[in-house]
């Protein structure tokens, strides 16, 4: 696939001012110090915690942790892949992008106006289809279908349902009269071209508009109504187009996005009417895939909405039919479970009903109860795993244990792993120590000691290193946080004082890794809004919110000039480092005999004198600020 040239991506970052991009979605006010502030678009809040720093080209929300550059903001707010976000910003700021394939220039790829024209055509098509459903005599069969599924006219209007007339050119003629060309309609998936002309893709079908988060229509899902329909499938969707990528769209996301973000929960159902039934019943976090299995692209969308990362854990609830096909779907979802940090659940109706059928049979409360009765996905898969074994046989119990402990990797909360292993032991009928040992062997680690010998027992390796130690937000790391802020916000000023810094000055693994990335990228000689975004790309996903926060949060120092603030922040960090060295050397001196080990003692004493002098000088620099070199 052709890719955008790196130089052009950097040009987009330079010209696409972060505050101008954000202000298309968020009202910003001055927050002092060159920063601007507004209400976060990624979660509900009453007091503004969303900060934008134009000089650094970065945004960060102190409420939910969202952060990044102008490209990342557009990706998050619109649910776009990286390349499309770059292309949109390039169009907005008048940048001609160049593409290359295998390192060879390939020139401009497509008309930058194409996307807007296709969106306008789909909007006009949505209006046309909705009008047909509301008034055309021919659409009575579609209206009856909606009623038979338990929905009234207001529901049809809320979900903007439509009807495609059986006339082969009703939509095509309507849109061509509005100035759209045959080529645009074919490329957009609204029409198909044959030897005898251009005709509507959908004919005689009930339609659900498929929309982006912004509410813009990018495709349609269509339900068969007539036996003589030339399309064989009961449900068909728009084919792949420049707008519509089935692996990257979720039906109902435009209606559910704020609820998903606010509740940090998403309910994944299997059909359009299931989404409608859930929303009508009060489960407003429901969405559905469009003609394809739930996959990595869908997971990325939900991760962004749920703020699903190491510091904030949401939940995804899958609903499946209780039959064999539903169980296979659950297992397939479980195989992709690593896409989420938050826990995944499954809700299965015992009689095999989907949410729409359940609502018609038992009412709205039954749908809400179905979701509330969710169980962890790993437990559902465990049930299906154990069904494969005859647990009355010893050899089968051994095999069952080996198979079952592999499911522990899907448990996001490490504190719950041991409880799960106990559950496995009870279900299979073996000692819990056997299950623990098999679990550790499966992970390639020594078996953990039993509860009786280690009250704090937890399987090795379950928790991330940061989770087992103090949080980076703890008070003892305040100076490390301030130094990172100085380096991120004023790298062109900080580099003069950062030459003496190294990784050992940072004691927390988070700050150490971020500093390594900053230093490794080379300090800029002047303000550069593209520098932090480029460094961010080098970091693991989990550390990027920490860098974005450092890039926008005001420094706490009160010195009179920016240079003094920056230098003092760095000197204070070095004071701590030398202070640790002084303490270590004093401890070694106390353990050294000044008579029997006189040479070593005198050498260390001399080193201590020099370190204490260095410590005093650094403290003076930290208080006074800049020291000319």
C-alpha positions as CSV (number, residue, x, y, z in Angstrom):
1,X,0.0,0.0,0.0
2,X,1.3,3.5,-0.8
3,X,2.2,5.4,2.4
4,X,2.4,9.2,3.0
5,X,6.0,10.5,3.0
6,X,7.4,11.2,6.4
7,X,8.3,14.7,5.5
8,X,4.7,15.5,4.6
9,X,3.5,14.0,7.9
10,X,5.8,16.3,9.8
11,X,4.6,19.3,7.7
12,X,1.0,18.5,8.7
13,X,2.1,18.4,12.3
14,X,3.8,21.8,11.9
15,X,0.9,23.6,10.1
16,X,-2.1,21.9,11.8
17,X,-2.1,23.9,15.0
18,X,-3.4,21.8,17.8
19,X,-5.6,24.6,19.2
20,X,-7.2,25.3,15.7
21,X,-8.0,21.6,15.3
22,X,-9.4,21.2,18.8
23,X,-11.5,24.3,18.6
24,X,-13.6,22.7,15.8
25,X,-15.0,20.4,18.6
26,X,-14.2,22.1,21.9
27,X,-14.6,25.7,23.2
28,X,-11.2,26.8,24.5
29,X,-10.3,29.6,26.9
30,X,-7.0,30.9,28.0
31,X,-5.5,29.1,31.0
32,X,-2.3,31.2,31.3
33,X,1.2,30.4,30.5
34,X,0.4,29.8,26.8
35,X,-2.0,27.0,27.6
36,X,-5.8,26.8,26.7
37,X,-8.5,24.9,28.5
38,X,-11.9,23.5,27.8
39,X,-14.3,20.7,28.6
40,X,-13.0,17.3,27.5
41,X,-14.8,15.8,24.4
42,X,-13.8,12.3,25.5
43,X,-15.7,12.1,28.8
44,X,-18.5,14.0,30.6
45,X,-17.3,16.7,33.0
46,X,-18.5,19.9,34.5
47,X,-15.2,21.6,35.2
48,X,-12.7,21.9,32.4
49,X,-9.7,19.6,32.7
50,X,-8.8,19.4,29.0
51,X,-5.6,21.3,28.3
52,X,-4.0,22.4,25.0
53,X,-0.5,23.6,24.6
54,X,0.0,25.1,21.1
55,X,3.8,25.6,21.6
56,X,4.2,21.9,22.3
57,X,1.6,20.8,19.7
58,X,0.0,18.6,22.4
59,X,-3.3,18.2,24.3
60,X,-3.9,16.3,27.6
61,X,-7.0,15.8,29.7
62,X,-6.3,15.5,33.5
63,X,-9.6,13.9,34.0
64,X,-9.5,10.9,31.7
65,X,-5.9,10.8,30.6
66,X,-6.5,11.3,26.8
67,X,-3.6,13.1,25.1
68,X,-1.6,13.5,21.9
69,X,-1.0,15.8,18.9
70,X,-3.4,17.1,16.3
71,X,-3.3,13.9,14.3
72,X,-4.1,11.8,17.4
73,X,-6.9,14.1,18.4
74,X,-8.6,13.8,15.0
75,X,-8.1,10.0,15.1
76,X,-9.8,9.8,18.6
77,X,-12.6,12.3,18.0
78,X,-13.6,10.9,14.6
79,X,-12.5,7.3,15.0
80,X,-10.1,7.5,12.0
81,X,-7.1,5.5,11.0
82,X,-3.8,7.4,11.1
83,X,-3.5,7.9,7.3
84,X,-7.0,9.3,6.9
85,X,-6.5,11.7,9.8
86,X,-3.4,13.0,8.1
87,X,-5.2,13.4,4.8
88,X,-8.1,15.3,6.4
89,X,-5.7,17.7,8.2
90,X,-3.7,18.1,5.0
91,X,-6.9,19.1,3.1
92,X,-7.9,21.5,5.9
93,X,-4.5,23.3,6.0
94,X,-3.8,23.3,2.3
95,X,-1.0,20.7,2.2
96,X,-0.4,18.5,-0.9
97,X,0.6,15.1,0.3
98,X,3.0,12.8,-1.5
99,X,3.0,9.1,-1.4
100,X,5.6,6.4,-1.8
101,X,5.6,2.7,-2.2
102,X,8.6,0.5,-1.3
103,X,10.6,3.7,-0.9
104,X,9.7,5.0,-4.4
105,X,7.6,8.2,-4.9
106,X,4.2,7.5,-6.2
107,X,2.7,11.0,-6.4
108,X,-0.7,12.2,-5.1
109,X,-3.1,9.4,-4.5
110,X,-6.7,10.7,-4.8
111,X,-8.9,13.7,-5.0
112,X,-9.0,15.3,-1.6
113,X,-12.5,16.5,-2.2
114,X,-13.7,12.9,-2.9
115,X,-14.5,12.1,0.7
116,X,-16.7,15.2,1.2
117,X,-18.6,14.5,-2.0
118,X,-19.3,10.9,-1.0
119,X,-20.5,12.0,2.5
120,X,-22.8,14.5,0.9
121,X,-24.2,11.8,-1.4
122,X,-24.8,9.5,1.5
123,X,-26.5,12.2,3.5
124,X,-28.9,12.9,0.6
125,X,-29.5,9.2,0.2
126,X,-30.3,8.8,3.9
127,X,-32.9,11.6,3.6
128,X,-34.4,10.1,0.5
129,X,-34.7,6.6,2.0
130,X,-36.2,8.0,5.2
131,X,-38.8,10.0,3.3
132,X,-39.8,6.8,1.4
133,X,-40.2,4.8,4.6
134,X,-42.4,7.5,6.1
135,X,-44.8,8.1,3.2
136,X,-44.5,5.7,0.2
137,X,-47.4,3.2,-0.1
138,X,-44.9,0.6,-1.3
139,X,-43.0,0.9,2.0
140,X,-45.9,-0.5,4.0
141,X,-44.3,-3.9,4.1
142,X,-41.2,-2.3,5.7
143,X,-43.3,-0.4,8.2
144,X,-45.1,-3.6,9.2
145,X,-41.7,-5.3,9.6
146,X,-40.6,-2.6,12.1
147,X,-43.9,-2.9,14.0
148,X,-43.7,-6.7,14.1
149,X,-40.3,-6.4,15.7
150,X,-41.7,-4.3,18.5
151,X,-40.7,-0.8,17.4
152,X,-42.9,2.2,16.7
153,X,-42.6,5.2,14.4
154,X,-40.6,7.3,16.8
155,X,-38.0,4.4,17.1
156,X,-37.7,4.3,13.3
157,X,-37.1,8.0,13.2
158,X,-34.6,7.9,16.1
159,X,-32.5,5.4,14.3
160,X,-33.3,7.1,10.9
161,X,-34.4,3.9,9.2
162,X,-35.3,4.1,5.5
163,X,-36.8,2.2,2.6
164,X,-35.2,1.6,-0.8
165,X,-38.0,1.5,-3.5
166,X,-38.1,-1.5,-5.9
167,X,-37.7,0.9,-8.8
168,X,-34.2,0.2,-10.1
169,X,-33.2,3.8,-10.5
170,X,-35.2,5.7,-7.9
171,X,-32.2,6.8,-5.8
172,X,-29.8,7.1,-8.7
173,X,-32.1,9.5,-10.5
174,X,-32.8,11.5,-7.4
175,X,-29.1,12.0,-6.6
176,X,-28.1,12.7,-10.2
177,X,-30.7,15.5,-10.2
178,X,-28.8,16.9,-7.2
179,X,-25.6,17.1,-9.2
180,X,-23.9,13.8,-8.2
181,X,-22.2,11.8,-11.0
182,X,-22.5,8.2,-11.9
183,X,-18.9,7.7,-10.9
184,X,-19.4,9.2,-7.4
185,X,-22.4,7.0,-6.8
186,X,-20.6,3.8,-7.9
187,X,-17.4,4.6,-6.0
188,X,-19.6,5.4,-2.9
189,X,-21.4,2.1,-3.1
190,X,-24.8,3.7,-3.7
191,X,-25.1,2.5,-7.3
192,X,-23.8,-0.3,-9.5
193,X,-22.9,-0.1,-13.1
194,X,-23.9,-2.7,-15.7
195,X,-23.8,-2.9,-19.5
196,X,-27.3,-1.4,-19.6
197,X,-26.7,1.5,-17.3
198,X,-26.3,2.6,-13.6
199,X,-28.8,1.2,-11.1
200,X,-29.5,1.4,-7.3
201,X,-27.5,-1.1,-5.2
202,X,-30.5,-1.5,-2.8
203,X,-33.9,-2.2,-4.1
204,X,-37.0,-3.1,-2.1
205,X,-35.2,-3.3,1.2
206,X,-35.5,-1.9,4.7
207,X,-32.4,0.2,5.4
208,X,-30.4,1.1,8.5
209,X,-27.9,4.0,8.0
210,X,-24.4,3.1,9.2
211,X,-22.8,6.2,10.6
212,X,-19.5,7.4,11.9
213,X,-19.2,8.8,15.5
214,X,-20.0,12.2,14.1
215,X,-23.3,11.0,12.8
216,X,-22.3,11.2,9.1
217,X,-23.7,8.3,7.0
218,X,-21.0,6.2,5.4
219,X,-23.0,3.1,4.3
220,X,-26.2,1.1,4.8
221,X,-27.4,-2.2,6.1
222,X,-30.3,-3.7,4.2
223,X,-32.9,-6.3,5.1
224,X,-34.7,-8.5,2.6
225,X,-38.5,-8.0,2.4
226,X,-39.6,-9.7,-0.9
227,X,-39.2,-13.2,-2.1
228,X,-38.2,-12.0,-5.6
229,X,-35.3,-9.9,-4.3
230,X,-32.3,-10.3,-6.7
231,X,-30.0,-10.2,-3.7
232,X,-29.8,-13.6,-2.0
233,X,-28.7,-12.6,1.5
234,X,-31.4,-11.8,4.2
235,X,-29.1,-9.0,5.3
236,X,-26.5,-7.2,3.1
237,X,-24.3,-4.2,3.7
238,X,-22.6,-1.6,1.6
239,X,-19.5,-3.0,-0.1
240,X,-16.1,-1.7,0.8
241,X,-15.7,1.9,-0.4
242,X,-13.4,4.9,0.5
243,X,-15.8,5.7,3.3
244,X,-17.0,2.3,4.5
245,X,-14.6,-0.3,5.9
246,X,-16.6,-3.1,7.6
247,X,-13.7,-4.0,10.0
248,X,-13.6,-0.4,11.2
249,X,-17.3,0.5,11.7
250,X,-19.8,-0.3,14.4
251,X,-23.5,0.2,14.0
252,X,-25.0,2.5,16.6
253,X,-21.6,4.1,17.6
254,X,-23.0,7.6,16.8
255,X,-25.7,7.1,19.4
256,X,-23.7,5.1,22.0
257,X,-20.3,6.8,22.0
258,X,-20.9,9.2,24.9
259,X,-22.7,6.5,26.9
260,X,-19.8,4.1,26.3
261,X,-17.3,6.7,27.3
262,X,-19.3,7.7,30.4
263,X,-20.0,4.2,31.6
264,X,-16.8,2.7,30.4
265,X,-18.9,-0.2,29.1
266,X,-19.8,-1.4,25.6
267,X,-22.4,-4.1,24.8
268,X,-21.7,-5.9,21.5
269,X,-24.8,-7.4,20.0
270,X,-25.2,-9.3,16.7
271,X,-27.8,-7.4,14.7
272,X,-29.3,-4.0,13.9
273,X,-32.6,-4.8,15.6
274,X,-30.7,-6.0,18.7
275,X,-29.0,-2.6,18.9
276,X,-32.4,-0.9,18.6
277,X,-34.0,-3.2,21.3
278,X,-31.1,-2.6,23.7
279,X,-31.3,1.2,23.3
280,X,-35.1,1.2,23.6
281,X,-34.8,-0.9,26.8
282,X,-32.3,1.5,28.3
283,X,-29.0,-0.3,27.5
284,X,-27.7,2.7,25.5
285,X,-24.1,1.4,25.2
286,X,-25.1,-1.3,22.6
287,X,-23.4,-1.4,19.2
288,X,-23.0,-4.1,16.5
289,X,-20.6,-5.1,13.9
290,X,-21.8,-4.8,10.3
291,X,-21.6,-8.1,8.4
292,X,-18.4,-9.3,9.9
293,X,-17.0,-10.8,13.2
294,X,-15.8,-8.5,16.0
295,X,-12.1,-7.9,15.3
296,X,-9.1,-5.8,16.0
297,X,-10.3,-2.7,14.2
298,X,-13.5,-2.7,16.3
299,X,-11.6,-3.3,19.5
300,X,-9.4,-0.2,18.8
301,X,-12.6,2.0,18.4
302,X,-13.9,0.8,21.8
303,X,-10.6,1.1,23.5
304,X,-10.5,4.8,22.6
305,X,-14.0,5.4,23.7
306,X,-13.7,3.5,27.0
307,X,-10.2,4.9,27.7
308,X,-9.2,1.3,28.0
309,X,-5.6,1.4,29.1
310,X,-3.5,0.3,32.1
311,X,-4.7,3.1,34.3
312,X,-8.4,2.9,33.5
313,X,-10.2,-0.4,33.0
314,X,-13.6,-0.7,31.3
315,X,-15.7,-3.8,30.3
316,X,-17.0,-5.2,27.1
317,X,-20.1,-7.4,27.2
318,X,-20.7,-9.7,24.2
319,X,-24.2,-11.2,23.7
320,X,-24.4,-14.5,21.9
321,X,-27.1,-17.0,21.1
322,X,-27.0,-20.0,23.4
323,X,-26.6,-22.5,20.5
324,X,-23.5,-24.0,19.1
325,X,-22.9,-21.1,16.7
326,X,-23.1,-18.7,19.6
327,X,-20.6,-20.7,21.6
328,X,-18.2,-20.7,18.6
329,X,-18.6,-16.9,18.4
330,X,-17.8,-16.6,22.1
331,X,-14.6,-18.7,21.7
332,X,-13.6,-16.6,18.7
333,X,-14.1,-13.4,20.8
334,X,-12.1,-14.9,23.6
335,X,-9.2,-15.5,21.2
336,X,-9.1,-11.8,20.5
337,X,-9.5,-10.9,24.2
338,X,-6.0,-9.6,24.5
339,X,-7.1,-6.5,22.6
340,X,-8.6,-5.2,25.8
341,X,-7.1,-4.2,29.1
342,X,-10.5,-4.2,30.7
343,X,-12.4,-7.4,31.4
344,X,-14.6,-9.0,28.8
345,X,-18.0,-10.6,29.6
346,X,-20.6,-12.6,27.9
347,X,-24.4,-12.5,28.3
348,X,-26.3,-15.5,27.0
349,X,-30.1,-15.9,27.2
350,X,-30.8,-19.4,28.4
351,X,-33.6,-19.9,25.8
352,X,-31.3,-18.8,23.0
353,X,-33.1,-15.5,22.4
354,X,-31.3,-12.4,21.0
355,X,-32.1,-9.0,22.7
356,X,-34.8,-8.1,20.1
357,X,-36.6,-11.4,20.6
358,X,-36.2,-11.2,24.4
359,X,-37.7,-7.7,24.4
360,X,-40.7,-8.8,22.4
361,X,-41.2,-11.8,24.7
362,X,-40.5,-10.4,28.2
363,X,-40.2,-6.6,27.8
364,X,-37.5,-4.0,28.4
365,X,-36.6,-5.1,31.9
366,X,-35.6,-8.6,30.6
367,X,-33.1,-7.0,28.3
368,X,-31.5,-5.0,31.1
369,X,-31.5,-8.1,33.3
370,X,-29.7,-10.0,30.5
371,X,-26.8,-7.6,30.4
372,X,-26.7,-7.3,34.2
373,X,-26.4,-11.1,34.5
374,X,-23.2,-11.1,32.4
375,X,-20.4,-13.5,33.4
376,X,-16.7,-13.2,32.6
377,X,-16.0,-14.4,29.2
378,X,-13.2,-16.7,30.4
379,X,-15.7,-18.4,32.7
380,X,-18.1,-19.0,29.8
381,X,-15.2,-20.5,27.8
382,X,-14.1,-22.5,30.8
383,X,-17.5,-24.1,31.0
384,X,-17.2,-25.1,27.3
385,X,-13.6,-26.3,27.8
386,X,-14.5,-28.6,30.6
387,X,-17.4,-30.1,28.7
388,X,-14.8,-31.8,26.5
389,X,-13.4,-34.0,29.3
390,X,-14.6,-36.9,31.3
391,X,-13.8,-35.6,34.8
392,X,-14.4,-39.0,36.4
393,X,-11.1,-40.2,34.8
394,X,-7.8,-39.2,36.3
395,X,-6.0,-38.7,33.0
396,X,-8.8,-36.6,31.7
397,X,-8.6,-34.4,34.8
398,X,-4.9,-33.8,34.2
399,X,-5.6,-32.8,30.6
400,X,-8.5,-30.6,31.8
401,X,-6.2,-28.7,34.2
402,X,-3.6,-28.1,31.5
403,X,-6.3,-26.7,29.2
404,X,-8.1,-24.6,31.8
405,X,-5.1,-22.8,33.3
406,X,-4.3,-21.2,29.9
407,X,-7.5,-19.2,30.3
408,X,-6.0,-17.3,33.2
409,X,-4.1,-15.1,30.8
410,X,-7.4,-13.4,29.9
411,X,-8.0,-12.2,33.5
412,X,-7.0,-8.6,33.6
413,X,-7.2,-8.1,37.4
414,X,-4.2,-10.0,38.7
415,X,-5.7,-10.1,42.2
416,X,-8.5,-12.4,40.8
417,X,-6.2,-15.0,39.2
418,X,-5.8,-17.1,42.3
419,X,-9.6,-17.1,42.9
420,X,-9.9,-18.4,39.3
421,X,-7.4,-21.1,39.8
422,X,-9.3,-22.2,42.9
423,X,-12.4,-22.3,40.9
424,X,-10.7,-24.5,38.3
425,X,-9.6,-26.8,41.0
426,X,-13.1,-27.1,42.5
427,X,-14.7,-27.6,39.1
428,X,-12.3,-30.4,38.1
429,X,-11.9,-32.0,41.5
430,X,-8.2,-31.6,42.1
431,X,-6.0,-29.9,44.7
432,X,-5.5,-26.2,44.2
433,X,-1.7,-26.6,44.5
434,X,-1.8,-28.8,41.4
435,X,-3.6,-26.1,39.4
436,X,-1.2,-23.4,40.7
437,X,1.8,-25.5,39.7
438,X,0.4,-26.1,36.2
439,X,-0.4,-22.4,35.9
440,X,3.2,-21.4,36.7
441,X,4.6,-24.1,34.5
442,X,2.5,-22.8,31.7
443,X,4.0,-19.4,32.2
444,X,7.5,-20.8,32.4
445,X,7.9,-19.6,36.0
446,X,8.5,-21.6,39.3
447,X,5.3,-22.5,41.1
448,X,4.1,-19.9,43.7
449,X,4.1,-20.9,47.4
450,X,0.8,-21.9,48.9
451,X,-1.5,-19.5,50.7
452,X,-0.5,-20.9,54.0
453,X,3.1,-20.0,53.6
454,X,2.6,-16.7,51.7
455,X,-0.6,-14.7,52.6
456,X,0.2,-12.3,49.8
457,X,0.5,-15.1,47.2
458,X,0.0,-14.0,43.6
459,X,1.2,-15.8,40.5
460,X,4.5,-14.4,39.3
461,X,4.3,-12.1,36.3
462,X,0.5,-11.4,36.5
463,X,0.9,-7.8,37.4
464,X,2.8,-5.2,35.4
465,X,6.0,-4.0,37.1
466,X,4.6,-0.6,37.8
467,X,1.5,-2.1,39.5
468,X,3.7,-3.9,42.1
469,X,5.6,-0.7,43.1
470,X,4.6,2.8,44.0
471,X,2.6,4.8,41.4
472,X,4.5,7.4,39.4
473,X,2.0,9.8,40.9
474,X,3.3,9.2,44.4
475,X,4.8,12.2,46.2
476,X,8.4,10.8,46.2
477,X,8.5,11.1,42.4
478,X,7.4,14.8,42.3
479,X,10.9,16.0,41.2
480,X,11.1,13.4,38.5
481,X,7.7,14.6,37.2
482,X,8.8,18.2,37.2
483,X,12.0,17.4,35.4
484,X,10.1,15.5,32.7
485,X,7.7,18.5,32.3
486,X,10.6,20.9,31.9
487,X,12.2,18.6,29.3
488,X,9.0,18.0,27.4
489,X,7.7,21.6,27.3
490,X,11.0,23.5,26.8
491,X,13.5,21.0,25.3
492,X,15.3,23.8,23.4
493,X,16.1,25.5,26.7
494,X,16.6,22.3,28.7
495,X,19.2,20.6,26.6
496,X,22.0,22.8,28.0
497,X,21.2,21.6,31.5
498,X,20.2,18.0,30.5
499,X,23.6,17.0,29.2
500,X,24.6,15.8,32.7
501,X,21.4,13.9,33.2
502,X,21.2,10.1,32.6
503,X,18.8,7.3,33.2
504,X,20.0,6.8,36.8
505,X,18.7,10.2,37.8
506,X,15.2,8.8,37.3
507,X,14.2,6.1,39.8
508,X,10.8,5.2,38.5
509,X,10.6,2.9,35.4
510,X,8.0,5.2,33.7
511,X,10.1,8.4,34.0
512,X,13.3,6.5,33.1
513,X,11.8,5.1,29.9
514,X,10.3,8.5,28.8
515,X,13.6,10.3,29.5
516,X,15.5,7.7,27.5
517,X,13.1,8.4,24.5
518,X,13.5,12.2,24.9
519,X,17.2,12.1,25.1
520,X,17.5,9.5,22.3
521,X,15.5,11.7,19.9
522,X,18.0,14.6,20.1
523,X,17.2,17.9,21.7
524,X,15.8,20.6,19.3
525,X,17.7,23.9,19.1
526,X,14.4,26.0,18.9
527,X,10.7,25.5,19.7
528,X,9.4,22.7,17.6
529,X,5.7,21.6,17.9
530,X,6.4,18.4,16.1
531,X,9.1,17.2,18.5
532,X,7.0,15.8,21.3
533,X,4.6,14.0,18.8
534,X,7.6,12.3,17.2
535,X,9.0,11.2,20.6
536,X,5.5,9.9,21.6
537,X,5.6,7.6,18.6
538,X,8.7,5.9,20.0
539,X,7.0,5.1,23.3
540,X,4.7,2.1,24.2
541,X,1.0,3.0,24.1
542,X,0.7,2.9,27.9
543,X,3.3,5.6,28.4
544,X,2.0,8.1,25.8
545,X,-0.6,9.6,28.2
546,X,2.2,10.2,30.7
547,X,4.2,12.1,28.2
548,X,1.2,14.1,27.0
549,X,0.4,15.1,30.5
550,X,4.0,16.2,31.0
551,X,3.8,18.3,27.9
552,X,0.8,20.4,29.0
553,X,0.8,20.5,32.9
554,X,2.1,23.8,34.3
555,X,5.5,23.6,36.1
556,X,5.3,24.2,39.8
557,X,8.5,26.3,40.2
558,X,8.1,30.0,40.8
559,X,11.4,31.4,39.4
560,X,11.1,34.7,37.5
561,X,12.1,33.4,34.0
562,X,11.3,30.3,32.0
563,X,15.0,29.4,31.8
564,X,15.3,29.6,35.6
565,X,12.2,27.4,36.0
566,X,13.6,24.8,33.6
567,X,17.1,24.8,35.0
568,X,15.9,24.6,38.6
569,X,13.7,21.6,37.9
570,X,16.7,19.7,36.4
571,X,19.1,20.7,39.2
572,X,16.6,19.6,41.9
573,X,16.5,16.1,40.3
574,X,20.3,16.0,40.3
575,X,20.3,17.1,44.0
576,X,18.3,13.9,44.8
577,X,20.7,11.7,42.8
578,X,23.8,13.0,44.5
579,X,22.0,12.8,47.9
580,X,21.4,9.1,47.3
581,X,25.1,8.7,46.5
582,X,26.0,10.5,49.7
583,X,23.7,8.3,51.8
584,X,25.1,5.1,50.1
585,X,28.7,6.1,50.7
586,X,28.0,7.0,54.4
587,X,26.5,3.6,54.8
588,X,29.5,1.9,53.3
589,X,31.9,4.0,55.6
590,X,29.9,2.8,58.6
591,X,30.5,-0.8,57.6
592,X,34.3,-0.2,56.9
593,X,36.9,-0.6,59.7
594,X,39.0,2.6,59.6
595,X,42.1,0.7,61.0
596,X,41.9,-2.7,59.3
597,X,40.7,-1.2,56.0
598,X,42.4,2.2,56.2
599,X,43.1,2.6,52.4
600,X,39.5,1.8,51.4
601,X,38.2,4.0,54.3
602,X,40.3,7.0,53.3
603,X,39.4,6.7,49.7
604,X,35.7,6.6,50.4
605,X,36.1,9.5,52.9
606,X,37.7,11.6,50.1
607,X,34.9,10.6,47.7
608,X,32.3,11.6,50.4
609,X,33.9,15.1,50.8
610,X,33.7,15.7,47.1
611,X,30.1,14.4,46.8
612,X,29.0,16.6,49.7
613,X,30.6,19.6,48.0
614,X,28.8,18.7,44.7
615,X,25.6,18.3,46.7
616,X,25.9,21.9,48.1
617,X,26.6,23.4,44.7
618,X,23.6,21.7,43.1
619,X,21.3,22.9,45.9
620,X,22.5,26.4,45.3
621,X,21.9,26.0,41.6
622,X,18.4,24.6,42.2
623,X,17.5,27.6,44.3
624,X,19.2,30.2,42.1
625,X,18.2,28.8,38.7
626,X,20.4,29.3,35.7
627,X,24.2,28.8,35.9
628,X,26.0,30.0,32.8
629,X,28.2,27.4,31.1
